[in-house]
Amino acid sequence: MVEIRDNPAELRFEILDEGKLAGFAQYVRRPGRIFFVHTEIDNAFEGRGLGSQLAAGALDATRATGDRVVPLCPFIASYIDRHPEYADLVDHELMAQLEGEA
């Protein structure tokens, strides 16, 4: 059984498979925003779609809070690109500013 949970003490969403930590999506919270900075799936759990489940769970939880998403993590950004139903969560204005600074 797969479980996705927010672990604010560790600043990350976690995905557990049969109770074992399989991966996480690290974040930084600021008022009204969540910056996803890194996503990682343990090698022992790769190839099973857990990264996608983690991304969807983290984005769904973020939608429930009303926060905007700043997808600095390439995996989360790519997931949103492939799943346009999450595009409305992205703070496009801030992303454009950040890209202009790069």
Long-range contacts (C-beta under 8 A, 24 or more apart in sequence): 2-50, 2-53, 4-53, 4-54, 4-57, 4-58, 4-61, 6-58, 6-61, 13-54, 13-57, 13-58, 13-61, 14-54, 15-41, 15-50, 15-53, 15-54, 15-57, 17-45, 17-48, 17-50, 22-50, 23-50, 23-51, 23-54, 24-54, 25-54, 25-55, 25-58, 25-73, 25-75, 25-76, 26-73, 27-58, 29-67, 32-66, 32-67, 32-68, 33-67, 33-68, 33-69, 33-70, 33-91, 33-94, 34-62, 34-65, 34-67, 34-68, 34-69, 34-70, 35-70, 35-72, 36-69, 36-70, 36-71, 36-72, 36-73, 36-76, 37-72, 37-73, 38-73, 39-73, 39-75, 39-76, 51-75, 51-79, 52-79, 55-79, 56-83, 59-86, 59-89, 62-89, 63-89, 68-94, 70-94, 70-95, 70-98, 71-95, 72-98
